[in-house]
Amino acid sequence: MASTQRQRKTVVAGVIGTTVEFYDFAIYGTAAALIFGPQFFSESSAVAGTLAAFATFAAGFVARPLGGFVFGHFGDRVGRKRTLQITLLLMGLSTTLIGLLPTYAQVGLLAPLLLVLLRLAQGFAAGGEIGGAVVMVVENTRPERRATSGSMVIASLSLGGILATGVFFLVSSVLTTDQFNDWGWRIPFLISIVLVGVGAYVRSRLDETTQFAQVAERGETERFPLLTVLRHNMRSVLFVLGVATVFSAASFLLAVFVLNYLSTTVGLTQGFALGVVTLALAVSVVSAVAAGRAADSFGRRRVIVVGLVTVIVATYPLFALMDTADRPLVVVGVLGLGTLVGAIGGPMATYFSELFPPSVRYSGFSVGYQLASILGGGLAPFIATALLAATGGAGWSISLYIVALAVVALACIASRPDAGGPRASLEGVSEKGQEEGAR
């Protein structure tokens, strides 16, 4: 049983580390929405430049499954702690280098090429982060608090987004437009080196999880964890893929696409868009932790189902509010989307981790979740931009996209009602998952 002190220490380290990593990952998306089009694709038209910037944003998601495969392997072979230290350092180095890149006007096609390579490195690092952080926190938490602790790691994804949009908002507020476009956009990327130093120090003080230590001591670590997952836990991987895609899409639409949507299609100022999205991400942090606590009381599956049904019912009205261009109504719409993102994402971390045995938990979680990140987060801004172009700027087209993914997630859950029970033991999890019983 995890001690209270150890549990708190692990949760704090998991939240800080993941916040720093996803600050790094999210500032790229913020820059793609606001600045990368003209800086790195200046020969393109405005729409083509935005699509090209979002395409490089998606490139990071293509690399995430590979990162999940590689870091999942080492996380299940040599330990969660050391693997998470490496992912953090790789992310920080890649992000800092982006802040030092020359632009298209300076070096031509070399600029977008270097940008894509560093974005791939970011994606590779991010692919090993969330699965490892969730596993480390969940394995160090008592059963009755496990969903709450896991939700805090998911909430830290939004905290990273808050830092990203918040820093961009501050920098753009104190600089003129010309200063921001010329050199100010680099500041958020260069700040990364300081944040990574803090995160690396915190993680260095963690102990390895007891469950992994016991697996290693008994000589039960898998030689090739990924092969074991694909051979014995493929159904669980596909389940994670089907359920997590809607969360990935909705969260990155909120953190990345809505910025561009409000400032171009709706016609609001860039500063207002940054401010309201930052506030919405803060709301999603609260709703994620609240949903995690509810999942500890009522069951993971039940809470996620309620969240998905709400997404299906509410997404269209929320985008309709954004389309009015009336600032108070836009705030309601964006905050509503933030609430939904947290509500469906909060219980998912623990729900998914309970599907896999300790010897392959890092790999199993990472593979399914990172594949979902391609179909959801990576393609979502690009698909949304294309939908707007095809429908003449109709926000309802984006809402239907999210609703379709939520329906798929509900279908997956309906096909496997026994997955991820509250207070379930993490020991000896089988392919069937944990029995929820009456819950």
VENZI-V740015 format. One record per residue. RES is the residue in one letter. SS is DSSP state (A for helix, B for strand, O for the rest). OMEGA is omega in degrees with one decimal (999 if undefined). D_CENTER is the distance of its C-alpha to the mean C-alpha in whole Angstrom. Layout:
BEGIN
RES;SS;OMEGA;D_CENTER
RES;SS;OMEGA;D_CENTER
END
This chain:
BEGIN
M;O;-178.0;29
A;O;175.8;27
S;O;180.0;28
T;A;-179.6;27
Q;A;179.2;27
R;A;179.9;25
Q;A;-179.3;23
R;A;179.9;22
K;A;-179.0;22
T;A;179.1;19
V;A;179.6;17
V;A;179.7;18
A;A;178.6;17
G;A;-179.6;14
V;A;-178.9;13
I;A;-178.4;14
G;A;-179.0;13
T;A;176.1;9
T;A;179.8;10
V;A;-178.8;12
E;A;-176.1;10
F;A;162.5;7
Y;A;179.5;10
D;A;-177.0;12
F;A;-174.8;9
A;A;-178.1;9
I;A;174.2;13
Y;A;179.4;13
G;A;177.6;12
T;A;178.7;14
A;A;178.0;17
A;A;-179.7;16
A;A;-169.7;17
L;A;-166.5;20
I;O;-169.9;22
F;A;179.4;21
G;A;-179.5;23
P;A;-176.6;26
Q;A;-173.3;26
F;A;-179.3;25
F;O;-169.2;26
S;O;178.3;29
E;O;-177.1;31
S;O;170.4;29
S;O;-177.8;30
A;A;-179.4;28
V;A;-179.8;26
A;A;178.3;26
G;A;177.2;24
T;A;178.2;21
L;A;178.6;21
A;A;178.5;21
A;A;177.7;19
F;A;176.6;16
A;A;175.9;17
T;A;172.5;17
F;A;179.7;13
A;A;-179.4;13
A;A;177.6;15
G;A;179.0;12
F;A;176.4;10
V;A;-179.3;14
A;A;-175.0;14
R;A;177.0;11
P;A;177.1;13
L;A;175.2;16
G;A;177.0;14
G;A;178.1;13
F;A;-173.9;17
V;A;-177.4;18
F;A;173.8;17
G;A;178.2;17
H;A;-177.3;20
F;A;177.2;21
G;A;177.7;19
D;A;-179.5;21
R;A;-173.7;24
V;O;175.4;25
G;O;-178.3;22
R;A;-172.4;19
K;A;-176.5;20
R;A;179.9;21
T;A;-179.8;18
L;A;175.8;16
Q;A;-179.3;18
I;A;-179.7;18
T;A;-178.6;15
L;A;-178.6;15
L;A;178.7;18
L;A;178.8;17
M;A;-178.2;14
G;A;179.6;17
L;A;-179.4;19
S;A;-177.7;18
T;A;179.0;16
T;A;-180.0;20
L;A;176.0;22
I;A;178.9;20
G;O;-179.9;22
L;O;-175.3;25
L;O;169.2;25
P;O;-178.8;28
T;O;179.0;28
Y;A;-178.6;29
A;A;-177.0;32
Q;A;-173.9;33
V;A;177.1;32
G;O;-173.4;32
L;A;177.4;30
L;A;-178.2;29
A;A;178.6;26
P;A;177.9;24
L;A;178.0;25
L;A;179.1;24
L;A;179.7;21
V;A;-179.4;19
L;A;179.3;20
L;A;176.2;18
R;A;175.9;15
L;A;177.8;16
A;A;175.4;16
Q;A;-179.6;13
G;A;178.7;11
F;A;179.2;13
A;A;-179.0;13
A;A;-179.4;9
G;A;179.2;10
G;A;-172.2;12
E;A;-168.6;10
I;A;179.2;8
G;A;-179.8;11
G;A;-179.5;13
A;A;178.7;12
V;A;-179.0;12
V;A;-178.2;15
M;A;179.7;17
V;A;-177.2;16
V;A;-179.0;17
E;A;178.9;20
N;O;-176.6;22
T;O;177.1;22
R;O;-175.0;25
P;A;-175.4;24
E;A;179.2;25
R;A;-169.5;22
R;A;-179.3;19
A;A;176.7;17
T;A;179.9;17
S;A;178.0;16
G;A;179.8;13
S;A;178.5;12
M;A;175.3;13
V;A;176.8;10
I;A;178.4;7
A;A;-179.0;9
S;A;171.9;9
L;A;177.5;5
S;A;176.8;8
L;A;175.1;10
G;A;176.7;9
G;A;177.4;9
I;A;177.3;12
L;A;-177.1;14
A;A;-179.3;13
T;A;179.1;15
G;A;179.0;17
V;A;177.1;18
F;A;179.2;19
F;A;-179.6;21
L;A;-178.7;23
V;A;-178.7;24
S;A;-179.5;25
S;A;-175.7;27
V;A;179.5;29
L;O;172.2;29
T;O;179.7;31
T;A;179.9;30
D;A;178.8;31
Q;A;-179.6;30
F;A;-179.0;27
N;A;-176.8;27
D;A;-176.0;29
W;O;-174.8;28
G;A;-179.0;26
W;A;-179.0;22
R;A;-174.1;22
I;A;179.4;23
P;A;179.0;19
F;A;-178.2;18
L;A;176.1;21
I;O;-176.0;20
S;A;-175.0;18
I;A;178.4;21
V;A;-179.1;21
L;A;179.6;18
V;A;176.8;18
G;A;177.8;21
V;A;-179.3;21
G;A;-179.6;18
A;A;179.2;20
Y;A;-178.9;23
V;A;-177.8;21
R;A;179.6;20
S;A;-177.5;23
R;O;178.9;25
L;O;170.0;23
D;O;174.5;25
E;O;179.9;24
T;O;-179.2;23
T;A;-177.6;26
Q;A;178.1;25
F;A;179.8;25
A;A;178.9;28
Q;A;177.7;30
V;A;179.8;29
A;A;-178.9;30
E;A;179.2;33
R;O;-179.0;34
G;O;-175.3;33
E;O;175.5;31
T;O;-178.9;28
E;O;177.9;27
R;O;177.2;29
F;O;-175.1;26
P;A;-177.8;23
L;A;178.7;22
L;A;177.7;25
T;A;178.4;26
V;A;-177.7;22
L;A;-178.2;23
R;A;-171.1;27
H;A;-174.5;26
N;O;-175.7;23
M;A;179.4;22
R;A;178.0;22
S;A;177.8;20
V;A;179.7;17
L;A;177.1;18
F;A;177.7;18
V;A;179.1;14
L;A;-176.2;14
G;A;-176.8;16
V;A;-172.9;14
A;A;-175.2;10
T;A;-178.6;11
V;A;177.6;11
F;A;179.3;8
S;A;-179.2;6
A;A;-176.8;9
A;A;-177.0;10
S;A;-179.4;7
F;A;170.0;7
L;A;179.2;11
L;A;-172.5;11
A;A;-171.9;10
V;A;-170.3;12
F;A;-176.4;14
V;A;176.3;16
L;A;-179.5;17
N;A;-177.6;19
Y;A;-178.1;20
L;A;-174.8;21
S;A;180.0;23
T;A;-176.5;25
T;A;-177.2;25
V;O;175.1;26
G;O;177.8;27
L;O;-177.4;26
T;O;179.7;26
Q;A;179.1;23
G;A;178.2;24
F;A;-179.8;23
A;A;179.0;20
L;A;-178.2;19
G;A;-176.2;20
V;A;176.8;19
V;A;176.1;15
T;A;177.8;15
L;A;179.4;17
A;A;177.3;15
L;A;176.3;12
A;A;177.4;15
V;A;-179.6;16
S;A;175.2;12
V;A;-179.5;12
V;A;-177.5;16
S;A;177.8;15
A;A;-178.9;13
V;A;177.2;15
A;A;178.5;18
A;A;175.9;17
G;A;178.0;16
R;A;177.4;20
A;A;-179.9;21
A;A;175.3;20
D;A;-179.0;22
S;A;-171.3;25
F;A;-179.7;25
G;O;-177.5;23
R;A;-173.8;19
R;A;-176.9;20
R;A;-177.7;22
V;A;178.9;20
I;A;178.9;17
V;A;177.5;20
V;A;179.1;21
G;A;-179.2;18
L;A;177.7;18
V;A;177.7;21
T;A;176.4;21
V;A;-178.5;18
I;A;-176.5;21
V;A;-167.1;23
A;A;-171.7;22
T;A;-179.8;20
Y;A;177.9;23
P;A;-179.3;24
L;A;177.4;21
F;A;175.8;21
A;A;176.6;25
L;A;178.0;25
M;A;-176.5;23
D;A;-178.9;26
T;O;-176.5;29
A;O;174.4;28
D;O;-167.8;29
R;A;177.8;27
P;A;179.4;28
L;A;176.6;27
V;A;178.3;24
V;A;178.9;23
V;A;-179.0;23
G;A;-178.3;21
V;A;178.2;18
L;A;176.7;18
G;A;177.4;18
L;A;177.1;15
G;A;178.2;13
T;A;-179.8;15
L;A;179.5;15
V;A;179.1;11
G;A;-175.8;11
A;A;179.8;14
I;A;-177.0;13
G;A;-174.0;9
G;A;-177.2;12
P;O;-170.5;14
M;A;-174.9;12
A;A;-179.9;11
T;A;178.8;15
Y;A;-178.6;16
F;A;-176.1;15
S;A;-179.3;16
E;O;179.8;19
L;O;-170.7;20
F;O;176.2;20
P;O;-175.2;23
P;A;-174.8;23
S;A;179.6;24
V;A;-173.3;21
R;A;179.6;18
Y;A;-179.0;16
S;A;-176.7;17
G;A;178.9;17
F;A;-174.0;13
S;A;-177.9;12
V;A;-178.5;14
G;A;-176.5;13
Y;A;-177.8;9
Q;A;171.8;9
L;A;176.5;12
A;A;-179.2;10
S;A;176.1;8
I;A;-177.3;11
L;A;-179.4;13
G;A;-172.8;10
G;A;-175.1;8
G;A;-176.1;10
L;A;-172.5;13
A;A;-179.9;13
P;A;179.5;14
F;A;179.2;17
I;A;-179.0;18
A;A;177.9;18
T;A;179.2;20
A;A;178.6;22
L;A;178.5;22
L;A;179.3;24
A;A;-177.5;26
A;A;-175.9;27
T;A;178.7;28
G;O;177.3;29
G;O;-178.4;26
A;O;-179.3;26
G;O;-178.5;23
W;A;-179.6;24
S;A;178.3;23
I;A;-179.7;19
S;A;178.1;20
L;A;176.4;21
Y;A;179.4;18
I;A;-179.8;16
V;A;179.4;19
A;A;178.7;20
L;A;177.9;16
A;A;177.2;17
V;A;177.2;20
V;A;179.8;19
A;A;178.1;17
L;A;178.8;20
A;A;178.4;22
C;A;-179.8;20
I;A;178.9;21
A;A;-179.4;24
S;A;-178.0;25
R;O;-175.2;24
P;O;-174.7;25
D;O;-172.3;25
A;O;167.7;22
G;O;180.0;20
G;O;177.1;23
P;O;179.1;23
R;O;-179.5;25
A;O;175.4;25
S;O;177.0;26
L;O;-179.0;24
E;O;171.8;27
G;O;179.3;28
V;O;-178.9;25
S;O;178.3;27
E;O;180.0;25
K;O;-179.0;26
G;O;-176.9;24
Q;O;-177.2;25
E;O;178.7;28
E;O;178.8;27
G;O;-176.7;30
A;O;-179.8;31
R;O;999;28
END
